[in-house]
Amino acid sequence: MTHHSTDSPNENPTAKTKRSHTWLQQQLDIIWSQHFSDIERLNIVTIEWGRTNRNRLGSITGKGGSRDNPTRSEIRINSLMRDERVPESVIWQTIAHELSHYCHGFCSPHPQKYPHAHRGNIIEKELRSRNLAIVYEESEAWLKANWRNYLAQTIGTTRRKAPIRRTYAPRITVSLLQNFKQGLIGQHRLRRRKRDSV
């Protein structure tokens, strides 16, 4: 499948790919060369499939060196997107999202352009300015219409339950206080008896 700078990655829905780590690296290279070619790779940038997550599609982390100058920037993409039911536009948008953080100076050696990573729709503006509007819109539309159902089909609808709050802890504290008070009262009575008996 050939991607052009104005094309959506979903143009050929019959093309089947195995979404391996190598395939993911190829997608990063294509997106970088076609849409982020003005951004220099100032350190080692890696990409791989990460853990499954209901809410986070991808992340970028700086490793080694210092916070402002990491020796490596690691991009991780939610493993739920290995499934070919998830359109490539979602993966493309996620990779481009993380590359936007990289070029904005978050988890990369580039100077930080903004005080916050997401405020003011800076990622959407960056993607649109880099001719990724179609990818962004297709991805957002699919996520809005399908992500919840996809989660239900793949990892289920149940979430981890909150721990049950135990109510006996305050009773123990109260009973310890009561025992302490009773001990003091008992000691006071014992002293009074000794004094009275003298």
Secondary structure by P-SEA (a helix, b strand, c coil): ccccccccccccccccccccaaaaaaaaaaaaaccccccccccbbbbbbccccccccccccccccccccccbbbbbcccccccccccaaaaaaaaaaaaaaaaaccccccccccccccccaaaaaaaaaacaaaaaaaaaaaaaccaaaaaaaccccccccccccccaaaaaaaaaaaaaaaaaaaaaaaaaaaaaac
